[in-house]
Amino acid sequence: MTTFIGKNRRVGEQPCRLRLVAIPIGLSLTAVIGACSTDDRGEVSSSASSSTPRRPVATASAASREAAALDAYRGMWQAYAKAGLTANPQEPDLARYTTGPALALLTSGLTKLRAEGEIIKGQYQSSPHVVTATTPSPAGDTVTVQDCLNTTDFLTYKASSGTLANDTPGGNRAVLATVTRDDVIWKVSTVAAQAVGTC
């Protein structure tokens, strides 16, 4: 199932809705289940996004590992929102916080937006929490993050006119992401979001 956040096809996924072709709210994502918890807000202006999360690194304690994974997850959305302002698939922070399938998904979604003359802007609300975490090993660590992403005001607009790309409303979408540690760096490796109303 393909869904878009941001593209007014809110996803995908709110104003500045990123189309999720996977996760690009603005990208296609596979379906997942989620529930809301604590609240985080992501807001983007014409010049920059909200405060930049610290670069996530691995630590010995479980609490620190989970915090680092959540930092990477939040950083991913901030980077995507920033890139969405100009539909820039080359935004450096995308590679800072994502890797593998997640990075490919986000960049492909942004590439599609740019080709269609659309951008993503507005603000989203995120409430991520850790649901599982593997035992640290030489092969690396893995943490699964679940979120209820509100894209009501995170939508897709036409770059030329500034008008909404469509009249599809945003809303709460369940998101599931895998965050992995390679050496000392934590990055989101996979991310999937469901349709509006799934959390």
C-alpha positions in Angstrom: 0.0 0.0 0.0 1.4 3.4 -1.0 0.7 6.5 1.0 1.9 10.1 0.9 2.6 12.4 3.7 2.8 15.9 3.0 1.4 16.0 -0.4 -1.8 17.3 0.6 -2.5 13.7 0.2 -1.6 14.1 3.7 0.3 11.6 5.0 2.2 10.4 3.5 1.5 12.4 5.0 -0.1 16.9 7.0 0.0 20.8 5.8 3.2 20.3 4.2 2.0 16.8 4.0 4.8 14.7 3.0 3.8 12.2 0.5 4.6 8.8 1.7 5.4 6.6 -1.1 7.0 4.8 1.6 7.8 7.4 4.1 8.3 10.5 2.3 5.3 11.9 3.4 6.0 12.4 0.1 7.2 8.8 0.0 5.7 5.4 -0.2 5.4 3.5 3.0 4.3 0.1 4.0 1.5 -0.3 6.6 2.2 -0.4 10.3 0.3 -0.1 13.5 0.9 2.6 16.1 -0.4 4.4 19.1 0.1 7.9 20.5 2.1 8.8 23.5 4.2 11.9 24.5 4.0 14.9 22.2 6.7 16.4 20.0 6.2 19.1 17.4 8.0 19.6 14.2 7.6 23.0 12.6 9.3 24.4 9.5 9.7 28.0 8.4 11.0 29.3 5.0 14.4 29.4 6.5 14.9 26.5 8.8 13.3 23.7 10.8 13.0 23.4 14.6 16.1 22.8 16.7 18.5 20.3 15.4 18.8 17.1 17.4 22.2 16.2 18.7 24.0 13.6 16.5 23.0 10.3 18.0 25.7 8.0 19.3 25.8 4.6 20.9 26.2 4.3 24.7 26.4 1.5 27.2 23.1 2.0 29.0 19.8 0.9 27.6 18.3 4.3 28.4 21.0 6.1 26.5 20.7 3.8 23.5 17.0 4.4 23.3 17.5 8.2 23.6 20.0 8.1 20.8 17.6 6.1 18.6 14.8 8.6 19.3 17.1 11.5 18.5 17.9 9.9 15.1 14.1 9.4 14.4 13.3 12.9 15.3 16.2 14.2 13.3 14.9 12.2 10.3 11.6 14.1 10.3 13.2 17.4 10.9 15.5 16.8 7.9 12.6 15.7 5.7 10.6 18.8 6.7 13.5 21.0 5.9 14.1 19.3 2.5 10.4 19.5 1.8 10.5 23.3 1.7 12.3 23.1 -1.6 11.7 19.4 -2.4 15.5 18.9 -2.2 16.5 15.2 -2.3 20.1 16.2 -1.7 19.5 17.8 1.7 22.6 16.7 3.8 20.8 16.0 7.0 18.8 13.2 5.3 21.9 11.1 5.1 22.9 12.2 8.6 19.8 10.6 10.2 18.8 7.9 7.7 20.4 5.1 5.7 19.5 2.2 3.4 15.8 1.8 2.5 14.7 4.7 4.7 17.1 7.1 2.9 16.2 5.8 -0.5 12.5 6.2 0.3 12.8 9.8 1.5 15.0 10.9 -1.4 12.8 9.3 -4.0 9.7 10.9 -2.6 11.4 14.4 -2.7 12.6 13.7 -6.2 9.0 13.0 -7.2 7.7 16.1 -5.5 10.3 18.2 -7.3 9.4 16.7 -10.7 5.8 17.5 -10.1 6.5 21.1 -9.0 5.4 20.6 -5.4 6.8 21.3 -2.0 5.9 20.4 1.6 5.5 22.9 4.4 3.7 23.4 7.7 4.1 21.6 10.9 3.7 18.1 12.1 3.3 16.6 15.6 5.2 13.5 16.6 5.0 11.3 19.6 7.7 8.6 19.2 8.5 5.9 21.8 10.7 2.8 21.8 8.8 -0.5 21.6 11.7 -3.0 21.3 15.5 -2.9 21.5 18.0 -5.7 20.8 20.9 -6.6 23.1 24.1 -4.7 22.0 26.5 -6.8 20.0 29.6 -6.4 17.8 27.2 -6.6 14.9 25.4 -3.5 16.1 22.2 -2.5 17.9 18.7 -2.2 16.7 15.8 -0.2 18.2 12.2 -0.2 17.0 10.4 3.1 17.3 6.6 3.6 17.1 5.0 6.9 16.5 1.6 8.6 15.9 2.4 11.3 13.4 -0.1 14.1 13.0 0.1 15.7 9.6 -3.0 17.8 9.8 -1.0 20.9 9.1 1.9 19.3 7.2 0.8 19.5 3.6 1.9 19.5 0.0 1.7 22.7 -2.0 2.3 23.8 -5.6 5.7 25.6 -5.6 4.6 28.0 -8.3 1.5 29.3 -6.7 1.7 28.4 -3.1 -1.7 26.8 -3.2 -2.5 23.3 -1.8 -1.7 20.6 -4.3 -5.0 18.9 -3.5 -7.8 18.9 -1.0 -6.9 15.7 0.8 -6.7 16.3 4.6 -3.9 15.1 6.8 -4.3 13.5 10.2 -2.9 10.9 12.6 -0.8 8.2 11.0 0.8 5.2 12.7 4.5 5.0 11.9 7.0 2.2 12.7 10.7 2.7 12.2 13.8 0.7 12.7 16.8 2.6 14.0 20.2 0.9 13.8 23.7 1.6 15.2 26.6 1.2 12.8 29.8 1.7 14.8 28.8 4.8 16.9 26.2 6.4 14.7 22.5 5.8 15.0 20.4 6.1 11.9 16.8 5.2 10.8 17.2 2.3 8.3 13.5 1.5 7.6 10.3 3.5 8.1 6.7 2.7 7.3 3.5 4.7 7.8 -0.2 3.8 7.6 -3.1 5.9 6.4 -4.8 8.7 8.3 -6.8 7.5 11.2 -4.6 4.5 12.1 -3.6 6.0 15.5 
